[in-house]
Amino acid sequence: MHFKNKKLRSSIQVAALALLATFPTVGHAVDLTVDLTPDTTRYLSDPSFLPLQGQIYSETIYTHTDRSNDLLFTGEPFKEHFSTSTDEGEQMFRYGVTDRLTLNASGSYSSIDQHTSASFASMSLGSNSSHNSDFNNPSFGATYRVIEQTDSPVSFDVTGSYSPSAVDQSSQSGSVNLFLNRETRFVTIQGEIGATYIDQYGGRNTPFITDHNGYWNYFAGVRSQIRLTDQFSINSGVLYSKDTDITYDDGAFRDSQDGTWTPFVTLSYGIVPGKVDVAFEYDHAFIGGDQRSDSFGLFGKFSNDSRNLYAAHLRLLF
């Protein structure tokens, strides 16, 4: 908006600065200076962070996820409702082989509670609950910084990872990610595109679906970090993923899926800046519709699908 009245414009500027100055952090006033000077400092909580040669990066993550959805069968007033609660602990390590090449490995353990209820029109047909705890497939990978920001206006990273099928009824998978980063003293902006291939695997033990065929998942996203002080930072962004059609039992069933949008926000605090960092994260997934078809046409549709994720991170650099 353009203000023709100079006095009014000056009054608004003074009021805005006075208001922003009233927001302190713990023991520190927020530095409101926006410094966009290019910066290659590797901040521990930054989305573009890579350890330097000889450094070891450790990240311990606890996540709690709640998800619910409905399965509506075509042409029938029959409905199944699923509520799933997942608690997961993950440990990740990265090692700087050189300043540009990083190797990484991670493992995780999940505890899953699922509640299922069925109804026909307004009549309840009963419910059941299940619990499962197990280790997930480990993951191994590498990241190479093809372009450093010292040589260019941006940095460019390529990441590859592989997860073997080490757990019953799970699949091996592999992924490739490309990252484009612009880093300044005040803010980092990161763009990502990638693809993951999930190999065939044994699925849920039901009369209808037992074996999942292999499929691709494509994704893209934008992440950012705003550094408020030497210790406080805010990360935010949005990710989009799109599965190719997933088929079951050699094509007897097919899921046609819409995309999923996942915005997120994370608050990080450097207990020992550059060495010890904690962060708290919230994600919400807007999950598109999912239609399941069989050889006779539309079989059913998943709807009212939503997911909330809460996470705590502890990052260490040795």
C-alpha positions as a Python dict, from the first residue, in 0.01 Angstrom:
ca = {
    (1, 'M'): (0, 0, 0),
    (2, 'H'): (132, 347, -89),
    (3, 'F'): (82, 626, 166),
    (4, 'K'): (73, 978, 18),
    (5, 'N'): (61, 1136, 366),
    (6, 'K'): (422, 1146, 489),
    (7, 'K'): (323, 1211, 851),
    (8, 'L'): (90, 912, 853),
    (9, 'R'): (358, 691, 699),
    (10, 'S'): (616, 802, 957),
    (11, 'S'): (371, 740, 1243),
    (12, 'I'): (301, 387, 1121),
    (13, 'Q'): (672, 309, 1091),
    (14, 'V'): (745, 436, 1443),
    (15, 'A'): (450, 239, 1587),
    (16, 'A'): (557, -80, 1408),
    (17, 'L'): (914, -55, 1536),
    (18, 'A'): (792, 13, 1889),
    (19, 'L'): (562, -291, 1877),
    (20, 'L'): (831, -527, 1746),
    (21, 'A'): (1076, -409, 2010),
    (22, 'T'): (844, -535, 2284),
    (23, 'F'): (898, -902, 2183),
    (24, 'P'): (1195, -1036, 2380),
    (25, 'T'): (1345, -1384, 2379),
    (26, 'V'): (1476, -1544, 2695),
    (27, 'G'): (1723, -1288, 2823),
    (28, 'H'): (1781, -1140, 2478),
    (29, 'A'): (1616, -879, 2259),
    (30, 'V'): (1546, -997, 1908),
    (31, 'D'): (1779, -842, 1650),
    (32, 'L'): (1542, -714, 1384),
    (33, 'T'): (1817, -635, 1136),
    (34, 'V'): (1767, -829, 814),
    (35, 'D'): (2120, -913, 701),
    (36, 'L'): (2111, -1072, 355),
    (37, 'T'): (2488, -1091, 318),
    (38, 'P'): (2579, -1431, 161),
    (39, 'D'): (2695, -1670, 433),
    (40, 'T'): (2851, -2018, 414),
    (41, 'T'): (2845, -2083, 790),
    (42, 'R'): (2709, -2432, 855),
    (43, 'Y'): (2446, -2372, 1122),
    (44, 'L'): (2354, -2690, 1310),
    (45, 'S'): (1976, -2653, 1269),
    (46, 'D'): (1991, -2520, 912),
    (47, 'P'): (1814, -2731, 644),
    (48, 'S'): (2130, -2714, 428),
    (49, 'F'): (2367, -2824, 708),
    (50, 'L'): (2650, -3067, 629),
    (51, 'P'): (2930, -3164, 870),
    (52, 'L'): (3283, -3062, 778),
    (53, 'Q'): (3561, -3316, 719),
    (54, 'G'): (3611, -3535, 1027),
    (55, 'Q'): (3300, -3410, 1208),
    (56, 'I'): (3031, -3647, 1338),
    (57, 'Y'): (2670, -3526, 1349),
    (58, 'S'): (2415, -3703, 1571),
    (59, 'E'): (2041, -3642, 1569),
    (60, 'T'): (1796, -3816, 1803),
    (61, 'I'): (1430, -3773, 1708),
    (62, 'Y'): (1110, -3863, 1890),
    (63, 'T'): (785, -3831, 1695),
    (64, 'H'): (420, -3883, 1782),
    (65, 'T'): (177, -3910, 1491),
    (66, 'D'): (-204, -3925, 1489),
    (67, 'R'): (-389, -4019, 1171),
    (68, 'S'): (-753, -4096, 1095),
    (69, 'N'): (-948, -4180, 778),
    (70, 'D'): (-1262, -4351, 649),
    (71, 'L'): (-1304, -4623, 388),
    (72, 'L'): (-1637, -4592, 207),
    (73, 'F'): (-1746, -4883, -12),
    (74, 'T'): (-1902, -4789, -346),
    (75, 'G'): (-2279, -4828, -368),
    (76, 'E'): (-2310, -4947, -8),
    (77, 'P'): (-2372, -4760, 320),
    (78, 'F'): (-2091, -4963, 473),
    (79, 'K'): (-1800, -4768, 624),
    (80, 'E'): (-1479, -4849, 809),
    (81, 'H'): (-1309, -4586, 1024),
    (82, 'F'): (-937, -4612, 1106),
    (83, 'S'): (-755, -4424, 1385),
    (84, 'T'): (-380, -4478, 1411),
    (85, 'S'): (-139, -4349, 1676),
    (86, 'T'): (235, -4396, 1621),
    (87, 'D'): (528, -4327, 1853),
    (88, 'E'): (872, -4351, 1695),
    (89, 'G'): (1229, -4305, 1808),
    (90, 'E'): (1498, -4252, 1545),
    (91, 'Q'): (1875, -4219, 1566),
    (92, 'M'): (2071, -4068, 1278),
    (93, 'F'): (2447, -4024, 1226),
    (94, 'R'): (2636, -3830, 959),
    (95, 'Y'): (3011, -3828, 901),
    (96, 'G'): (3203, -3569, 701),
    (97, 'V'): (3438, -3762, 471),
    (98, 'T'): (3536, -3428, 317),
    (99, 'D'): (3386, -3080, 347),
    (100, 'R'): (3159, -3172, 56),
    (101, 'L'): (3097, -3547, 99),
    (102, 'T'): (2888, -3683, 388),
    (103, 'L'): (2793, -4043, 470),
    (104, 'N'): (2485, -4112, 683),
    (105, 'A'): (2302, -4400, 853),
    (106, 'S'): (1987, -4416, 1061),
    (107, 'G'): (1764, -4664, 1242),
    (108, 'S'): (1428, -4635, 1415),
    (109, 'Y'): (1179, -4819, 1635),
    (110, 'S'): (801, -4771, 1616),
    (111, 'S'): (505, -4849, 1838),
    (112, 'I'): (171, -4844, 1652),
    (113, 'D'): (-182, -4857, 1793),
    (114, 'Q'): (-472, -4885, 1550),
    (115, 'H'): (-843, -4876, 1624),
    (116, 'T'): (-1091, -4986, 1356),
    (117, 'S'): (-1468, -4952, 1369),
    (118, 'A'): (-1731, -5058, 1114),
    (119, 'S'): (-2083, -4935, 1052),
    (120, 'F'): (-2372, -4998, 814),
    (121, 'A'): (-2572, -4679, 766),
    (122, 'S'): (-2632, -4565, 1126),
    (123, 'M'): (-2586, -4911, 1279),
    (124, 'S'): (-2256, -4999, 1446),
    (125, 'L'): (-2104, -5331, 1347),
    (126, 'G'): (-1837, -5342, 1616),
    (127, 'S'): (-1474, -5245, 1646),
    (128, 'N'): (-1132, -5387, 1722),
    (129, 'S'): (-789, -5261, 1823),
    (130, 'S'): (-439, -5378, 1746),
    (131, 'H'): (-89, -5298, 1866),
    (132, 'N'): (243, -5356, 1697),
    (133, 'S'): (599, -5263, 1796),
    (134, 'D'): (904, -5330, 1583),
    (135, 'F'): (1225, -5193, 1440),
    (136, 'N'): (1191, -5026, 1101),
    (137, 'N'): (1421, -5075, 805),
    (138, 'P'): (1758, -4902, 851),
    (139, 'S'): (1870, -4642, 598),
    (140, 'F'): (2213, -4572, 449),
    (141, 'G'): (2309, -4288, 220),
    (142, 'A'): (2545, -4015, 108),
    (143, 'T'): (2527, -3644, 25),
    (144, 'Y'): (2763, -3462, -209),
    (145, 'R'): (2780, -3083, -236),
    (146, 'V'): (2831, -3039, -610),
    (147, 'I'): (2843, -2658, -590),
    (148, 'E'): (2956, -2459, -286),
    (149, 'Q'): (2812, -2112, -233),
    (150, 'T'): (3164, -1969, -223),
    (151, 'D'): (3184, -2047, -597),
    (152, 'S'): (2827, -1954, -688),
    (153, 'P'): (2521, -1757, -570),
    (154, 'V'): (2375, -2089, -446),
    (155, 'S'): (2490, -2429, -325),
    (156, 'F'): (2369, -2754, -482),
    (157, 'D'): (2351, -3095, -311),
    (158, 'V'): (2275, -3446, -438),
    (159, 'T'): (2163, -3714, -192),
    (160, 'G'): (2109, -4086, -244),
    (161, 'S'): (1982, -4337, 11),
    (162, 'Y'): (1892, -4705, 34),
    (163, 'S'): (1684, -4902, 285),
    (164, 'P'): (1710, -5282, 275),
    (165, 'S'): (1414, -5503, 361),
    (166, 'A'): (1523, -5604, 711),
    (167, 'V'): (1176, -5628, 870),
    (168, 'D'): (898, -5878, 791),
    (169, 'Q'): (629, -5753, 549),
    (170, 'S'): (832, -5447, 456),
    (171, 'S'): (991, -5333, 133),
    (172, 'Q'): (1336, -5226, 28),
    (173, 'S'): (1345, -4875, -110),
    (174, 'G'): (1580, -4623, -266),
    (175, 'S'): (1563, -4249, -322),
    (176, 'V'): (1744, -3961, -492),
    (177, 'N'): (1708, -3596, -379),
    (178, 'L'): (1832, -3270, -528),
    (179, 'F'): (1868, -2960, -308),
    (180, 'L'): (1926, -2598, -411),
    (181, 'N'): (2027, -2367, -123),
    (182, 'R'): (2062, -1991, -86),
    (183, 'E'): (2221, -1897, 248),
    (184, 'T'): (2252, -1551, 405),
    (185, 'R'): (2327, -1443, 760),
    (186, 'F'): (1957, -1390, 836),
    (187, 'V'): (1778, -1654, 631),
    (188, 'T'): (1831, -1976, 435),
    (189, 'I'): (1600, -2083, 153),
    (190, 'Q'): (1613, -2441, 26),
    (191, 'G'): (1430, -2603, -264),
    (192, 'E'): (1404, -2982, -302),
    (193, 'I'): (1287, -3231, -563),
    (194, 'G'): (1322, -3607, -543),
    (195, 'A'): (1186, -3953, -610),
    (196, 'T'): (1162, -4273, -408),
    (197, 'Y'): (1101, -4625, -536),
    (198, 'I'): (925, -4860, -294),
    (199, 'D'): (973, -5223, -396),
    (200, 'Q'): (702, -5490, -375),
    (201, 'Y'): (626, -5628, -30),
    (202, 'G'): (372, -5825, 174),
    (203, 'G'): (102, -5597, 308),
    (204, 'R'): (-193, -5623, 539),
    (205, 'N'): (-326, -5974, 593),
    (206, 'T'): (-684, -5922, 473),
    (207, 'P'): (-906, -6120, 234),
    (208, 'F'): (-864, -5847, -29),
    (209, 'I'): (-506, -5717, -14),
    (210, 'T'): (-198, -5926, 64),
    (211, 'D'): (87, -5817, -168),
    (212, 'H'): (180, -5464, -273),
    (213, 'N'): (350, -5419, -610),
    (214, 'G'): (638, -5173, -646),
    (215, 'Y'): (562, -4803, -706),
    (216, 'W'): (720, -4456, -723),
    (217, 'N'): (668, -4159, -494),
    (218, 'Y'): (766, -3813, -627),
    (219, 'F'): (803, -3509, -405),
    (220, 'A'): (905, -3145, -398),
    (221, 'G'): (932, -2886, -126),
    (222, 'V'): (1056, -2553, 1),
    (223, 'R'): (1223, -2507, 341),
    (224, 'S'): (1353, -2198, 517),
    (225, 'Q'): (1528, -2093, 834),
    (226, 'I'): (1514, -1748, 994),
    (227, 'R'): (1788, -1689, 1253),
    (228, 'L'): (1646, -1456, 1519),
    (229, 'T'): (1956, -1463, 1741),
    (230, 'D'): (2273, -1672, 1773),
    (231, 'Q'): (2063, -1929, 1964),
    (232, 'F'): (1703, -1903, 1838),
    (233, 'S'): (1581, -1990, 1489),
    (234, 'I'): (1253, -2075, 1319),
    (235, 'N'): (1231, -2330, 1039),
    (236, 'S'): (923, -2358, 820),
    (237, 'G'): (817, -2484, 481),
    (238, 'V'): (584, -2706, 284),
    (239, 'L'): (635, -3044, 114),
    (240, 'Y'): (428, -3203, -162),
    (241, 'S'): (430, -3573, -248),
    (242, 'K'): (253, -3765, -522),
    (243, 'D'): (243, -4144, -542),
    (244, 'T'): (203, -4319, -872),
    (245, 'D'): (-87, -4563, -872),
    (246, 'I'): (-28, -4846, -625),
    (247, 'T'): (-139, -5194, -731),
    (248, 'Y'): (-201, -5503, -517),
    (249, 'D'): (-211, -5876, -582),
    (250, 'D'): (-61, -5844, -933),
    (251, 'G'): (-301, -5568, -1034),
    (252, 'A'): (-626, -5710, -890),
    (253, 'F'): (-664, -5384, -696),
    (254, 'R'): (-534, -5034, -775),
    (255, 'D'): (-515, -4721, -561),
    (256, 'S'): (-534, -4391, -749),
    (257, 'Q'): (-405, -4125, -510),
    (258, 'D'): (-420, -3748, -502),
    (259, 'G'): (-121, -3553, -371),
    (260, 'T'): (-39, -3474, -9),
    (261, 'W'): (58, -3126, 115),
    (262, 'T'): (251, -3104, 442),
    (263, 'P'): (327, -2760, 591),
    (264, 'F'): (550, -2758, 900),
    (265, 'V'): (712, -2525, 1153),
    (266, 'T'): (1006, -2589, 1389),
    (267, 'L'): (1152, -2380, 1672),
    (268, 'S'): (1522, -2447, 1743),
    (269, 'Y'): (1740, -2339, 2037),
    (270, 'G'): (2117, -2371, 2046),
    (271, 'I'): (2211, -2478, 2399),
    (272, 'V'): (2574, -2462, 2290),
    (273, 'P'): (2560, -2280, 1953),
    (274, 'G'): (2716, -2494, 1681),
    (275, 'K'): (2751, -2796, 1910),
    (276, 'V'): (2425, -2880, 2092),
    (277, 'D'): (2079, -2793, 1963),
    (278, 'V'): (1720, -2884, 2054),
    (279, 'A'): (1413, -2834, 1836),
    (280, 'F'): (1036, -2882, 1853),
    (281, 'E'): (837, -2947, 1536),
    (282, 'Y'): (475, -2958, 1424),
    (283, 'D'): (351, -3091, 1086),
    (284, 'H'): (0, -3122, 948),
    (285, 'A'): (-67, -3329, 637),
    (286, 'F'): (-350, -3246, 397),
    (287, 'I'): (-392, -3589, 240),
    (288, 'G'): (-577, -3608, -90),
    (289, 'G'): (-845, -3861, -180),
    (290, 'D'): (-757, -4223, -253),
    (291, 'Q'): (-980, -4437, -474),
    (292, 'R'): (-943, -4815, -481),
    (293, 'S'): (-1055, -5003, -792),
    (294, 'D'): (-1080, -5370, -882),
    (295, 'S'): (-1137, -5545, -1213),
    (296, 'F'): (-1511, -5455, -1196),
    (297, 'G'): (-1462, -5083, -1140),
    (298, 'L'): (-1454, -4854, -835),
    (299, 'F'): (-1433, -5062, -517),
    (300, 'G'): (-1409, -4798, -243),
    (301, 'K'): (-1278, -4456, -149),
    (302, 'F'): (-1069, -4330, 141),
    (303, 'S'): (-1180, -3989, 268),
    (304, 'N'): (-1153, -3755, 569),
    (305, 'D'): (-784, -3839, 580),
    (306, 'S'): (-566, -3620, 804),
    (307, 'R'): (-242, -3651, 998),
    (308, 'N'): (-74, -3449, 1275),
    (309, 'L'): (290, -3496, 1373),
    (310, 'Y'): (472, -3368, 1682),
    (311, 'A'): (848, -3413, 1713),
    (312, 'A'): (1140, -3329, 1940),
    (313, 'H'): (1498, -3322, 1807),
    (314, 'L'): (1834, -3333, 1985),
    (315, 'R'): (2131, -3249, 1761),
    (316, 'L'): (2497, -3292, 1858),
    (317, 'L'): (2814, -3217, 1662),
    (318, 'F'): (3146, -3376, 1757),
}
